[in-house]
């Protein structure tokens, strides 16, 4: 297991690499070039500069989250070939600079969806919250609320320029059902896989967050059955999974332990976090501790350890605590994620010692 931390880049994150270095156990930085629009080639000079900056601070730069996929590829428009060529160009360059895993998603229009970025919890902390009844209201209101909550920060998957034409985007997807989206995904994967295989670079699709269709848009990475199908679209180790417990765990129907056990050899990256669901289908993000939510992180870390997981792992969203609210990116502050690292490392170290039968 290699512990990593998501960092949004110089001038684009409230946390410095120097601070991240003080969190025990973090070996790698999960990065991206967030200002490059989906579909464009990533400039080599920018890749080189970012990788150099990260390695100079004492981290590996082996995981990128995300290289986003242009809507034309998901919709299956004729211009998709050009965008796929651009994607391959970026893969080639990232491989040249030592990138081993690319996390991406295949969700139409929206990436993750929440209805409140600062929902107060019982202990006075606040966190990202999803209220089912509110999520299907006028998408323009939802977008306005999320962007307002983000304040000065840009949020991946919530690009104001792209979402400004939400009606056209919905229209463009009107003919795309689950089968079409799956076939468009197969087309994309078949074209990029030779390049990934040549470099041993693993693609790790992020599950749908939340794991159900939103606004009638199809979602194809949301249950064991969907993931089974996805991994067979191209049955290659390079077509793998980001195992995100917060996304998959928002549905009580997903048995995370059995999913992690079934797909473990195709899991290249794990996002571990906890959440608490209620009967209405709402959920709030919680501390990483198993007792604080519905996700059995203890059991999952045990399983990852038993399976000899050698991939990358990161704490996922944190709550906003100790006055950090609105001074950091929603869900991506320092304190609660650092607590998450320590919890996950603590579990890992305990299982490691146990398996070696060490007592000291
Ligand atoms: C949210 C993240 C997602 C994730 C993408 C991967 O905080 O987990 O935005 O990065 O879905 O492409």
Boltz pocket constraint, residues with backbone or C-beta under 6 A from the ligand:
constraints:
  - pocket:
      binder: B
      contacts: [[A, 65], [A, 66], [A, 103], [A, 104], [A, 105], [A, 111], [A, 112], [A, 156], [A, 157], [A, 206], [A, 207], [A, 271], [A, 317], [A, 331]]
      max_distance: 6.0
